[in-house]
Amino acid sequence: MSSLEQTLSIIKPDAYERNLSEKIKAIFIKNNLSILKSKKLHISKDEAAEFYKVHQSKPFYDQLCNYLSSGPIEVLILEGDNAVSKNRELMGATDPKNAKDGTIRHLYGISIDKNSVHGSDSVENAKIEINFFFKIS
C-alpha cells in the first residue's frame, strides 16, 4: 500500500563541494520523488548539534556535528509514495562500501562519515527534521 509522504534529504558537505547536487537530485526525480523545496546553507556547529541531538550519546556524535557544519549543504523536502523508505533505499547503507550498486552512497560516498547524503529514518523524524530546516508549522 502506498502513502504520500514527505521526508528530508541533506546533500552533505562532501557531495556539495564536489558539485554532485544536481546528479543526486536527478536520482530522486527519476525515482518519483518530487523536490518540494530546497535551500543551500551553512549551519553552525551548535545547529548541527541540535539537529543530531538524537545521537548525543553515541561515540561519533561530535565528529558528525563537526562534519555537517564543515561546509555548505543543501536541504531538500522530498515528497512521494512512501518517501521515507524510498529515499533510504536510494541512499543505500551508511557505509558506502556496503551500499548496493547504483545507490547514492555507493556512487558518491567517500567513507562512513563522508557518505554524501542524509535522509530521515521515519515519518515522525521527517516532520521534525523538515521543521528544523524549513520552520514549517
KOLSE-964445 format. One record per residue (C-alpha): x negated, y, z negated; residue in one letter. Coordinates in steps of 0.1 Angstrom, whole numbers. Each point is the difference from the previous one (the first is absolute). Layout:
// KOLSE-964445
@px=X	py=Y	pz=Z	res=A
...
This chain:
// KOLSE-964445
@px=0	py=0	pz=0	res=M
@px=-14	py=34	pz=9	res=S
@px=4	py=32	pz=-19	res=S
@px=-11	py=35	pz=9	res=L
@px=-27	py=11	pz=-24	res=E
@px=-26	py=27	pz=-4	res=Q
@px=-36	py=-6	pz=-11	res=T
@px=-31	py=21	pz=-5	res=L
@px=-31	py=-5	pz=20	res=S
@px=-33	py=17	pz=-6	res=I
@px=-27	py=2	pz=26	res=I
@px=-30	py=0	pz=-23	res=K
@px=-32	py=21	pz=3	res=P
@px=-21	py=-27	pz=18	res=D
@px=26	py=-3	pz=28	res=A
@px=8	py=37	pz=1	res=Y
@px=-37	py=9	pz=4	res=E
@px=-3	py=-25	pz=28	res=R
@px=29	py=16	pz=19	res=N
@px=22	py=-31	pz=-3	res=L
@px=32	py=17	pz=-10	res=S
@px=16	py=-1	pz=35	res=E
@px=-10	py=-37	pz=5	res=K
@px=15	py=-10	pz=-34	res=I
@px=32	py=20	pz=6	res=K
@px=3	py=-17	pz=34	res=A
@px=0	py=-34	pz=-17	res=I
@px=29	py=11	pz=-23	res=F
@px=20	py=14	pz=29	res=I
@px=-6	py=-31	pz=22	res=K
@px=13	py=-21	pz=-29	res=N
@px=33	py=20	pz=-3	res=N
@px=-10	py=21	pz=-30	res=L
@px=10	py=37	pz=6	res=S
@px=-22	py=27	pz=-15	res=I
@px=25	py=24	pz=-17	res=L
@px=-26	py=24	pz=-14	res=K
@px=-37	py=2	pz=-1	res=S
@px=-25	py=25	pz=-15	res=K
@px=-37	py=3	pz=-3	res=K
@px=-15	py=10	pz=-33	res=L
@px=-30	py=-4	pz=-23	res=H
@px=10	py=-9	pz=-35	res=I
@px=-19	py=6	pz=-32	res=S
@px=-15	py=-27	pz=-23	res=K
@px=28	py=9	pz=-25	res=D
@px=27	py=-4	pz=26	res=E
@px=-15	py=-34	pz=11	res=A
@px=-1	py=-10	pz=-37	res=A
@px=37	py=9	pz=-3	res=E
@px=9	py=-19	pz=32	res=F
@px=-19	py=-31	pz=-10	res=Y
@px=10	py=0	pz=-37	res=K
@px=16	py=-34	pz=4	res=V
@px=-36	py=-14	pz=4	res=H
@px=-14	py=20	pz=-30	res=Q
@px=-9	py=-32	pz=-20	res=S
@px=-18	py=-16	pz=30	res=K
@px=-38	py=1	pz=3	res=P
@px=1	py=15	pz=35	res=F
@px=23	py=29	pz=-10	res=Y
@px=-27	py=27	pz=-2	res=D
@px=-15	py=-10	pz=33	res=Q
@px=34	py=0	pz=16	res=L
@px=7	py=35	pz=-12	res=C
@px=-34	py=13	pz=11	res=N
@px=5	py=-16	pz=34	res=Y
@px=35	py=13	pz=7	res=L
@px=-11	py=35	pz=-9	res=S
@px=-33	py=-2	pz=20	res=S
@px=14	py=15	pz=32	res=G
@px=30	py=8	pz=20	res=P
@px=29	py=-25	pz=2	res=I
@px=32	py=-1	pz=20	res=E
@px=32	py=-10	pz=-18	res=V
@px=30	py=-14	pz=19	res=L
@px=36	py=-9	pz=-8	res=I
@px=8	py=-30	pz=21	res=L
@px=35	py=-12	pz=6	res=E
@px=14	py=-33	pz=15	res=G
@px=15	py=-33	pz=-8	res=D
@px=-17	py=-15	pz=-30	res=N
@px=-27	py=28	pz=3	res=A
@px=-18	py=-9	pz=-32	res=V
@px=-7	py=-36	pz=9	res=S
@px=-5	py=8	pz=37	res=K
@px=-26	py=27	pz=-9	res=N
@px=-18	py=-24	pz=-24	res=R
@px=-1	py=-27	pz=27	res=E
@px=-14	py=25	pz=25	res=L
@px=-27	py=12	pz=-24	res=M
@px=-13	py=-35	pz=-8	res=G
@px=-19	py=-12	pz=-31	res=A
@px=-17	py=25	pz=-22	res=T
@px=-34	py=-14	pz=9	res=D
@px=-4	py=5	pz=37	res=P
@px=-21	py=-33	pz=2	res=K
@px=32	py=-19	pz=-11	res=N
@px=24	py=20	pz=22	res=A
@px=17	py=-17	pz=29	res=K
@px=-11	py=8	pz=35	res=D
@px=17	py=30	pz=14	res=G
@px=9	py=16	pz=-34	res=T
@px=-10	py=35	pz=-7	res=I
@px=-25	py=-10	pz=-26	res=R
@px=-15	py=-27	pz=22	res=H
@px=-4	py=25	pz=28	res=L
@px=-12	py=30	pz=-19	res=Y
@px=-8	py=-8	pz=-36	res=G
@px=-36	py=2	pz=-10	res=I
@px=1	py=-16	pz=-35	res=S
@px=24	py=-9	pz=-28	res=I
@px=-3	py=37	pz=-12	res=D
@px=0	py=16	pz=34	res=K
@px=29	py=-19	pz=15	res=N
@px=14	py=29	pz=20	res=S
@px=37	py=0	pz=-12	res=V
@px=22	py=-1	pz=-30	res=H
@px=36	py=-12	pz=0	res=G
@px=27	py=-1	pz=-27	res=S
@px=4	py=-34	pz=-15	res=D
@px=38	py=2	pz=-8	res=S
@px=30	py=21	pz=9	res=V
@px=0	py=14	pz=-35	res=E
@px=-37	py=10	pz=2	res=N
@px=6	py=14	pz=36	res=A
@px=25	py=25	pz=-15	res=K
@px=-25	py=10	pz=-27	res=I
@px=-29	py=3	pz=24	res=E
@px=20	py=19	pz=27	res=I
@px=12	py=24	pz=-27	res=N
@px=-36	py=5	pz=-12	res=F
@px=-12	py=12	pz=33	res=F
@px=31	py=16	pz=15	res=F
@px=18	py=11	pz=-31	res=K
@px=33	py=-13	pz=13	res=I
@px=28	py=-2	pz=-25	res=S
